[in-house]
């Protein structure tokens, strides 16, 4: 899941070396939170107009998580 998120983000940004993902431990409900970190200048590229790209990223990751039987949340920092 972490690699999927990194690969999607690296394809969108100008500085792919600045892309990193951190993962929180599952909470009491079993939700796993992934934190996507990108360079400050690339934040707009990852979020997109009115958050459309961010929403699409979350949709793809959640679809993969559903296939694996896991509940996830993606935060863009």
PDB file as gemmi writes it, atoms N, CA and C in Angstrom:
CRYST1    1.000    1.000    1.000  90.00  90.00  90.00 P 1                      
ATOM      1  N   UNK A   1       0.829  -1.184   0.000  1.00  0.00           N  
ATOM      2  CA  UNK A   1       0.000   0.000   0.000  1.00  0.00           C  
ATOM      3  C   UNK A   1       0.878   1.254   0.000  1.00  0.00           C  
ATOM      4  N   UNK A   2       1.915   1.205   0.819  1.00  0.00           N  
ATOM      5  CA  UNK A   2       2.827   2.340   0.922  1.00  0.00           C  
ATOM      6  C   UNK A   2       3.515   2.608  -0.419  1.00  0.00           C  
ATOM      7  N   UNK A   3       3.927   1.545  -1.103  1.00  0.00           N  
ATOM      8  CA  UNK A   3       4.585   1.692  -2.403  1.00  0.00           C  
ATOM      9  C   UNK A   3       3.619   2.232  -3.451  1.00  0.00           C  
ATOM     10  N   UNK A   4       2.370   1.808  -3.402  1.00  0.00           N  
ATOM     11  CA  UNK A   4       1.362   2.319  -4.330  1.00  0.00           C  
ATOM     12  C   UNK A   4       1.215   3.819  -4.167  1.00  0.00           C  
ATOM     13  N   UNK A   5       1.107   4.271  -2.946  1.00  0.00           N  
ATOM     14  CA  UNK A   5       0.952   5.691  -2.659  1.00  0.00           C  
ATOM     15  C   UNK A   5       2.177   6.486  -3.119  1.00  0.00           C  
ATOM     16  N   UNK A   6       3.366   5.950  -2.872  1.00  0.00           N  
ATOM     17  CA  UNK A   6       4.597   6.624  -3.311  1.00  0.00           C  
ATOM     18  C   UNK A   6       4.658   6.725  -4.832  1.00  0.00           C  
ATOM     19  N   UNK A   7       4.339   5.646  -5.514  1.00  0.00           N  
ATOM     20  CA  UNK A   7       4.408   5.645  -6.975  1.00  0.00           C  
ATOM     21  C   UNK A   7       3.426   6.624  -7.597  1.00  0.00           C  
ATOM     22  N   UNK A   8       2.236   6.711  -7.062  1.00  0.00           N  
ATOM     23  CA  UNK A   8       1.253   7.662  -7.569  1.00  0.00           C  
ATOM     24  C   UNK A   8       1.764   9.081  -7.368  1.00  0.00           C  
ATOM     25  N   UNK A   9       2.249   9.396  -6.176  1.00  0.00           N  
ATOM     26  CA  UNK A   9       2.704  10.750  -5.865  1.00  0.00           C  
ATOM     27  C   UNK A   9       3.940  11.132  -6.670  1.00  0.00           C  
ATOM     28  N   UNK A  10       4.872  10.197  -6.848  1.00  0.00           N  
ATOM     29  CA  UNK A  10       6.093  10.503  -7.606  1.00  0.00           C  
ATOM     30  C   UNK A  10       5.786  10.834  -9.057  1.00  0.00           C  
ATOM     31  N   UNK A  11       4.726  10.282  -9.593  1.00  0.00           N  
ATOM     32  CA  UNK A  11       4.326  10.587 -10.961  1.00  0.00           C  
ATOM     33  C   UNK A  11       3.723  11.962 -11.121  1.00  0.00           C  
ATOM     34  N   UNK A  12       3.318  12.572 -10.033  1.00  0.00           N  
ATOM     35  CA  UNK A  12       2.652  13.872 -10.091  1.00  0.00           C  
ATOM     36  C   UNK A  12       3.570  15.060  -9.812  1.00  0.00           C  
ATOM     37  N   UNK A  13       4.628  14.852  -9.058  1.00  0.00           N  
ATOM     38  CA  UNK A  13       5.419  15.977  -8.540  1.00  0.00           C  
ATOM     39  C   UNK A  13       6.658  16.258  -9.382  1.00  0.00           C  
ATOM     40  N   UNK A  14       7.235  17.447  -9.173  1.00  0.00           N  
ATOM     41  CA  UNK A  14       8.483  17.836  -9.834  1.00  0.00           C  
ATOM     42  C   UNK A  14       9.699  17.294  -9.102  1.00  0.00           C  
ATOM     43  N   UNK A  15       9.582  17.100  -7.791  1.00  0.00           N  
ATOM     44  CA  UNK A  15      10.695  16.623  -6.973  1.00  0.00           C  
ATOM     45  C   UNK A  15      10.340  15.269  -6.360  1.00  0.00           C  
ATOM     46  N   UNK A  16      10.500  14.173  -7.123  1.00  0.00           N  
ATOM     47  CA  UNK A  16      10.105  12.857  -6.611  1.00  0.00           C  
ATOM     48  C   UNK A  16      10.948  12.370  -5.437  1.00  0.00           C  
ATOM     49  N   UNK A  17      12.155  12.922  -5.266  1.00  0.00           N  
ATOM     50  CA  UNK A  17      12.991  12.506  -4.139  1.00  0.00           C  
ATOM     51  C   UNK A  17      12.438  12.985  -2.807  1.00  0.00           C  
ATOM     52  N   UNK A  18      11.593  14.020  -2.823  1.00  0.00           N  
ATOM     53  CA  UNK A  18      11.034  14.575  -1.590  1.00  0.00           C  
ATOM     54  C   UNK A  18       9.780  13.825  -1.131  1.00  0.00           C  
ATOM     55  N   UNK A  19       9.302  12.890  -1.933  1.00  0.00           N  
ATOM     56  CA  UNK A  19       8.086  12.152  -1.584  1.00  0.00           C  
ATOM     57  C   UNK A  19       8.415  11.086  -0.542  1.00  0.00           C  
ATOM     58  N   UNK A  20       7.640  11.090   0.543  1.00  0.00           N  
ATOM     59  CA  UNK A  20       7.794  10.052   1.559  1.00  0.00           C  
ATOM     60  C   UNK A  20       6.427   9.729   2.151  1.00  0.00           C  
ATOM     61  N   UNK A  21       6.330   8.533   2.681  1.00  0.00           N  
ATOM     62  CA  UNK A  21       5.083   8.071   3.282  1.00  0.00           C  
ATOM     63  C   UNK A  21       5.404   7.493   4.649  1.00  0.00           C  
ATOM     64  N   UNK A  22       4.653   7.946   5.657  1.00  0.00           N  
ATOM     65  CA  UNK A  22       4.772   7.355   6.981  1.00  0.00           C  
ATOM     66  C   UNK A  22       3.442   6.684   7.316  1.00  0.00           C  
ATOM     67  N   UNK A  23       3.520   5.644   8.118  1.00  0.00           N  
ATOM     68  CA  UNK A  23       2.334   4.851   8.438  1.00  0.00           C  
ATOM     69  C   UNK A  23       2.145   4.814   9.946  1.00  0.00           C  
ATOM     70  N   UNK A  24       0.937   5.123  10.394  1.00  0.00           N  
ATOM     71  CA  UNK A  24       0.593   5.011  11.811  1.00  0.00           C  
ATOM     72  C   UNK A  24       0.131   3.585  12.102  1.00  0.00           C  
ATOM     73  N   UNK A  25       0.280   3.195  13.338  1.00  0.00           N  
ATOM     74  CA  UNK A  25      -0.233   1.889  13.767  1.00  0.00           C  
ATOM     75  C   UNK A  25      -1.761   1.914  13.697  1.00  0.00           C  
ATOM     76  N   UNK A  26      -2.382   0.766  13.455  1.00  0.00           N  
ATOM     77  CA  UNK A  26      -3.850   0.727  13.422  1.00  0.00           C  
ATOM     78  C   UNK A  26      -4.457   1.207  14.747  1.00  0.00           C  
ATOM     79  N   UNK A  27      -5.537   1.991  14.644  1.00  0.00           N  
ATOM     80  CA  UNK A  27      -6.199   2.479  15.858  1.00  0.00           C  
ATOM     81  C   UNK A  27      -7.143   1.397  16.394  1.00  0.00           C  
ATOM     82  N   UNK A  28      -7.949   1.758  17.387  1.00  0.00           N  
ATOM     83  CA  UNK A  28      -8.825   0.776  18.037  1.00  0.00           C  
ATOM     84  C   UNK A  28      -9.894   0.223  17.099  1.00  0.00           C  
ATOM     85  N   UNK A  29     -10.168   0.946  15.995  1.00  0.00           N  
ATOM     86  CA  UNK A  29     -11.161   0.476  15.031  1.00  0.00           C  
ATOM     87  C   UNK A  29     -10.512  -0.263  13.861  1.00  0.00           C  
ATOM     88  N   UNK A  30      -9.193  -0.368  13.856  1.00  0.00           N  
ATOM     89  CA  UNK A  30      -8.484  -1.064  12.790  1.00  0.00           C  
ATOM     90  C   UNK A  30      -8.123  -0.199  11.603  1.00  0.00           C  
ATOM     91  N   UNK A  31      -8.317   1.121  11.719  1.00  0.00           N  
ATOM     92  CA  UNK A  31      -7.982   2.031  10.627  1.00  0.00           C  
ATOM     93  C   UNK A  31      -6.487   2.323  10.626  1.00  0.00           C  
ATOM     94  N   UNK A  32      -5.880   2.284   9.449  1.00  0.00           N  
ATOM     95  CA  UNK A  32      -4.469   2.610   9.294  1.00  0.00           C  
ATOM     96  C   UNK A  32      -4.378   3.946   8.582  1.00  0.00           C  
ATOM     97  N   UNK A  33      -3.583   4.874   9.117  1.00  0.00           N  
ATOM     98  CA  UNK A  33      -3.438   6.205   8.524  1.00  0.00           C  
ATOM     99  C   UNK A  33      -2.088   6.297   7.833  1.00  0.00           C  
ATOM    100  N   UNK A  34      -2.131   6.653   6.546  1.00  0.00           N  
ATOM    101  CA  UNK A  34      -0.928   6.880   5.760  1.00  0.00           C  
ATOM    102  C   UNK A  34      -0.756   8.387   5.597  1.00  0.00           C  
ATOM    103  N   UNK A  35       0.441   8.889   5.908  1.00  0.00           N  
ATOM    104  CA  UNK A  35       0.747  10.313   5.771  1.00  0.00           C  
ATOM    105  C   UNK A  35       1.664  10.484   4.571  1.00  0.00           C  
ATOM    106  N   UNK A  36       1.190  11.196   3.558  1.00  0.00           N  
ATOM    107  CA  UNK A  36       1.973  11.464   2.363  1.00  0.00           C  
ATOM    108  C   UNK A  36       2.636  12.825   2.520  1.00  0.00           C  
ATOM    109  N   UNK A  37       3.965  12.846   2.413  1.00  0.00           N  
ATOM    110  CA  UNK A  37       4.727  14.082   2.533  1.00  0.00           C  
ATOM    111  C   UNK A  37       5.363  14.396   1.184  1.00  0.00           C  
ATOM    112  N   UNK A  38       5.159  15.624   0.696  1.00  0.00           N  
ATOM    113  CA  UNK A  38       5.772  16.076  -0.550  1.00  0.00           C  
ATOM    114  C   UNK A  38       6.423  17.432  -0.310  1.00  0.00           C  
ATOM    115  N   UNK A  39       7.228  17.877  -1.269  1.00  0.00           N  
ATOM    116  CA  UNK A  39       7.864  19.191  -1.164  1.00  0.00           C  
ATOM    117  C   UNK A  39       6.789  20.276  -1.154  1.00  0.00           C  
ATOM    118  N   UNK A  40       7.105  21.379  -0.517  1.00  0.00           N  
ATOM    119  CA  UNK A  40       6.141  22.487  -0.382  1.00  0.00           C  
ATOM    120  C   UNK A  40       5.639  22.968  -1.747  1.00  0.00           C  
ATOM    121  N   UNK A  41       6.536  23.043  -2.712  1.00  0.00           N  
ATOM    122  CA  UNK A  41       6.155  23.511  -4.043  1.00  0.00           C  
ATOM    123  C   UNK A  41       5.284  22.538  -4.817  1.00  0.00           C  
ATOM    124  N   UNK A  42       5.291  21.285  -4.424  1.00  0.00           N  
ATOM    125  CA  UNK A  42       4.500  20.262  -5.108  1.00  0.00           C  
ATOM    126  C   UNK A  42       3.149  20.008  -4.452  1.00  0.00           C  
ATOM    127  N   UNK A  43       2.882  20.681  -3.363  1.00  0.00           N  
ATOM    128  CA  UNK A  43       1.628  20.442  -2.626  1.00  0.00           C  
ATOM    129  C   UNK A  43       0.411  20.700  -3.517  1.00  0.00           C  
ATOM    130  N   UNK A  44       0.454  21.753  -4.299  1.00  0.00           N  
ATOM    131  CA  UNK A  44      -0.672  22.077  -5.181  1.00  0.00           C  
ATOM    132  C   UNK A  44      -0.894  21.019  -6.249  1.00  0.00           C  
ATOM    133  N   UNK A  45       0.181  20.428  -6.731  1.00  0.00           N  
ATOM    134  CA  UNK A  45       0.066  19.381  -7.746  1.00  0.00           C  
ATOM    135  C   UNK A  45      -0.600  18.138  -7.180  1.00  0.00           C  
ATOM    136  N   UNK A  46      -0.314  17.821  -5.936  1.00  0.00           N  
ATOM    137  CA  UNK A  46      -0.874  16.622  -5.319  1.00  0.00           C  
ATOM    138  C   UNK A  46      -2.325  16.848  -4.906  1.00  0.00           C  
ATOM    139  N   UNK A  47      -2.644  18.051  -4.479  1.00  0.00           N  
ATOM    140  CA  UNK A  47      -4.018  18.333  -4.059  1.00  0.00           C  
ATOM    141  C   UNK A  47      -4.918  18.576  -5.272  1.00  0.00           C  
ATOM    142  N   UNK A  48      -4.454  19.355  -6.236  1.00  0.00           N  
ATOM    143  CA  UNK A  48      -5.232  19.615  -7.439  1.00  0.00           C  
ATOM    144  C   UNK A  48      -6.302  20.654  -7.225  1.00  0.00           C  
ATOM    145  N   UNK A  49      -6.966  21.017  -8.309  1.00  0.00           N  
ATOM    146  CA  UNK A  49      -8.032  22.012  -8.237  1.00  0.00           C  
ATOM    147  C   UNK A  49      -9.202  21.463  -7.439  1.00  0.00           C  
ATOM    148  N   UNK A  50      -9.564  22.186  -6.423  1.00  0.00           N  
ATOM    149  CA  UNK A  50     -10.667  21.827  -5.525  1.00  0.00           C  
ATOM    150  C   UNK A  50     -10.488  20.433  -4.927  1.00  0.00           C  
ATOM    151  N   UNK A  51      -9.229  19.978  -4.806  1.00  0.00           N  
ATOM    152  CA  UNK A  51      -8.950  18.710  -4.164  1.00  0.00           C  
ATOM    153  C   UNK A  51      -9.252  17.474  -4.987  1.00  0.00           C  
ATOM    154  N   UNK A  52      -9.398  17.641  -6.291  1.00  0.00           N  
ATOM    155  CA  UNK A  52      -9.786  16.510  -7.136  1.00  0.00           C  
ATOM    156  C   UNK A  52      -8.714  15.425  -7.195  1.00  0.00           C  
ATOM    157  N   UNK A  53      -7.458  15.823  -7.326  1.00  0.00           N  
ATOM    158  CA  UNK A  53      -6.390  14.824  -7.413  1.00  0.00           C  
ATOM    159  C   UNK A  53      -6.236  14.104  -6.073  1.00  0.00           C  
ATOM    160  N   UNK A  54      -6.293  14.852  -4.978  1.00  0.00           N  
ATOM    161  CA  UNK A  54      -6.200  14.235  -3.653  1.00  0.00           C  
ATOM    162  C   UNK A  54      -7.336  13.234  -3.456  1.00  0.00           C  
ATOM    163  N   UNK A  55      -8.510  13.593  -3.882  1.00  0.00           N  
ATOM    164  CA  UNK A  55      -9.665  12.698  -3.757  1.00  0.00           C  
ATOM    165  C   UNK A  55      -9.465  11.435  -4.602  1.00  0.00           C  
ATOM    166  N   UNK A  56      -8.904  11.598  -5.795  1.00  0.00           N  
ATOM    167  CA  UNK A  56      -8.647  10.451  -6.665  1.00  0.00           C  
ATOM    168  C   UNK A  56      -7.593   9.525  -6.052  1.00  0.00           C  
ATOM    169  N   UNK A  57      -6.549  10.113  -5.464  1.00  0.00           N  
ATOM    170  CA  UNK A  57      -5.513   9.313  -4.807  1.00  0.00           C  
ATOM    171  C   UNK A  57      -6.135   8.502  -3.673  1.00  0.00           C  
ATOM    172  N   UNK A  58      -6.946   9.161  -2.861  1.00  0.00           N  
ATOM    173  CA  UNK A  58      -7.600   8.469  -1.744  1.00  0.00           C  
ATOM    174  C   UNK A  58      -8.502   7.348  -2.236  1.00  0.00           C  
ATOM    175  N   UNK A  59      -9.212   7.585  -3.340  1.00  0.00           N  
ATOM    176  CA  UNK A  59     -10.110   6.568  -3.893  1.00  0.00           C  
ATOM    177  C   UNK A  59      -9.339   5.334  -4.344  1.00  0.00           C  
ATOM    178  N   UNK A  60      -8.222   5.539  -5.033  1.00  0.00           N  
ATOM    179  CA  UNK A  60      -7.421   4.412  -5.510  1.00  0.00           C  
ATOM    180  C   UNK A  60      -6.850   3.616  -4.344  1.00  0.00           C  
ATOM    181  N   UNK A  61      -6.315   4.316  -3.348  1.00  0.00           N  
ATOM    182  CA  UNK A  61      -5.717   3.631  -2.199  1.00  0.00           C  
ATOM    183  C   UNK A  61      -6.791   2.890  -1.404  1.00  0.00           C  
ATOM    184  N   UNK A  62      -7.949   3.497  -1.226  1.00  0.00           N  
ATOM    185  CA  UNK A  62      -9.023   2.820  -0.496  1.00  0.00           C  
ATOM    186  C   UNK A  62      -9.542   1.609  -1.252  1.00  0.00           C  
ATOM    187  N   UNK A  63      -9.562   1.686  -2.591  1.00  0.00           N  
ATOM    188  CA  UNK A  63      -9.993   0.538  -3.386  1.00  0.00           C  
ATOM    189  C   UNK A  63      -9.024  -0.622  -3.202  1.00  0.00           C  
ATOM    190  N   UNK A  64      -7.742  -0.326  -3.197  1.00  0.00           N  
ATOM    191  CA  UNK A  64      -6.737  -1.371  -2.971  1.00  0.00           C  
ATOM    192  C   UNK A  64      -6.863  -1.932  -1.555  1.00  0.00           C  
ATOM    193  N   UNK A  65      -7.110  -1.070  -0.592  1.00  0.00           N  
ATOM    194  CA  UNK A  65      -7.245  -1.513   0.790  1.00  0.00           C  
ATOM    195  C   UNK A  65      -8.464  -2.416   0.959  1.00  0.00           C  
ATOM    196  N   UNK A  66      -9.541  -2.091   0.277  1.00  0.00           N  
ATOM    197  CA  UNK A  66     -10.749  -2.910   0.345  1.00  0.00           C  
ATOM    198  C   UNK A  66     -10.467  -4.301  -0.204  1.00  0.00           C  
ATOM    199  N   UNK A  67      -9.682  -4.354  -1.272  1.00  0.00           N  
ATOM    200  CA  UNK A  67      -9.305  -5.645  -1.849  1.00  0.00           C  
ATOM    201  C   UNK A  67      -8.498  -6.469  -0.848  1.00  0.00           C  
ATOM    202  N   UNK A  68      -7.672  -5.786  -0.041  1.00  0.00           N  
ATOM    203  CA  UNK A  68      -6.855  -6.462   0.963  1.00  0.00           C  
ATOM    204  C   UNK A  68      -7.593  -6.669   2.286  1.00  0.00           C  
ATOM    205  N   UNK A  69      -8.794  -6.113   2.396  1.00  0.00           N  
ATOM    206  CA  UNK A  69      -9.575  -6.266   3.614  1.00  0.00           C  
ATOM    207  C   UNK A  69      -9.132  -5.364   4.752  1.00  0.00           C  
ATOM    208  N   UNK A  70      -8.597  -4.191   4.412  1.00  0.00           N  
ATOM    209  CA  UNK A  70      -8.065  -3.251   5.413  1.00  0.00           C  
ATOM    210  C   UNK A  70      -8.771  -1.907   5.241  1.00  0.00           C  
ATOM    211  N   UNK A  71      -8.912  -1.172   6.324  1.00  0.00           N  
ATOM    212  CA  UNK A  71      -9.461   0.184   6.243  1.00  0.00           C  
ATOM    213  C   UNK A  71      -8.332   1.185   6.395  1.00  0.00           C  
ATOM    214  N   UNK A  72      -8.253   2.139   5.449  1.00  0.00           N  
ATOM    215  CA  UNK A  72      -7.165   3.097   5.464  1.00  0.00           C  
ATOM    216  C   UNK A  72      -7.686   4.515   5.328  1.00  0.00           C  
ATOM    217  N   UNK A  73      -6.806   5.448   5.679  1.00  0.00           N  
ATOM    218  CA  UNK A  73      -7.062   6.870   5.520  1.00  0.00           C  
ATOM    219  C   UNK A  73      -5.764   7.479   5.011  1.00  0.00           C  
ATOM    220  N   UNK A  74      -5.850   8.399   4.044  1.00  0.00           N  
ATOM    221  CA  UNK A  74      -4.660   9.048   3.497  1.00  0.00           C  
ATOM    222  C   UNK A  74      -4.696  10.519   3.864  1.00  0.00           C  
ATOM    223  N   UNK A  75      -3.658  10.979   4.562  1.00  0.00           N  
ATOM    224  CA  UNK A  75      -3.506  12.393   4.898  1.00  0.00           C  
ATOM    225  C   UNK A  75      -2.342  12.942   4.091  1.00  0.00           C  
ATOM    226  N   UNK A  76      -2.539  14.103   3.498  1.00  0.00           N  
ATOM    227  CA  UNK A  76      -1.483  14.744   2.714  1.00  0.00           C  
ATOM    228  C   UNK A  76      -0.912  15.881   3.538  1.00  0.00           C  
ATOM    229  N   UNK A  77       0.365  15.765   3.873  1.00  0.00           N  
ATOM    230  CA  UNK A  77       1.022  16.759   4.722  1.00  0.00           C  
ATOM    231  C   UNK A  77       2.033  17.544   3.921  1.00  0.00           C  
TER     232      UNK A  77                                                      
END                                                                             
